[in-house]
Amino acid sequence: MTLSSEQRIGEIVALRTKLKVNPSVRKELHAAMSAVLSKHGINYDPELSPELIFALPEEVADALADVILPGGTNC
């Protein structure tokens, strides 16, 4: 079953809310993500973890439409 656009937004909002109100789940998720990235040789600054969010592709596309990336390499 494919979710409608409104259902997809509702699901992602519910997930964001659950992560926001439950710091232990958020912390565990970030630790698991860090472990997986490390396992695959991908390093990143752990201070970025609190800044990471779940987003739908169209949210990212809409946000990038207004951003000028270095070197004029907009996606």
N, C-alpha and C positions, 0 to 999 in steps of 0.2 A: 504494500500500500504506500503510495506516494503522498507525502504531506503537502498541503496547500502552503502558499507563501505565509499566510497568517499563522498556520499551525507551526511552521518552521520557526518563525519569529517567537512564537509563544514558548516553544521548547527551549530555544537558546536563552531566552530571558529567564525562564525557570531555572535552567542550569546555572546561569550567572548569579542569580539570586541565592541559590543554595550554596554556591562556593563563597559568596560574599558573607553570608550569615554564619557559616561554619568554618572558622579559621583552621581547625584541625584537618578537615577534609582538603582544604586548599593547600595547606602545608604538605600533606601526604601526597597530593597530586603533583606538586612541584618537585618533591623529592623523587618520585617515580619517574617523572619526565627527565630530571637531571641524570638519573641512573641510566635510562635508556640512551640518552644522547651521549653520555660518557662511554657507554659500552660500544657505541659506534664511532668513537673517536671525534665526536663533535663537542667542542668546548664553547661555553658561553659564560658570560658574567652572571653569577647567581643573583646578583642584585636586580637583574632584569625579570626574574620570576614573578614578583608581585605585579609587574607591568603587563604580563601576558594575559590575554583574554580570549575567550571563545567568540568567534565571529562567523557570520555567514558570508559566503563569497561576495554577495552583492553589497554587504556593508563595507567590506574592504575596498571593492571597486569604487563605491560612492566616495569613500574617504580619500582614495588615491586620485580621484578626478581633480581634486583641488590642490594637490601637493605637487610642487615642482622638485623633482629629484635631481641630485647632483649630476651635472653633465647632460642634462636634458634627456634622461633615459626613462621617461614616464612609461608605465606599463599600460 
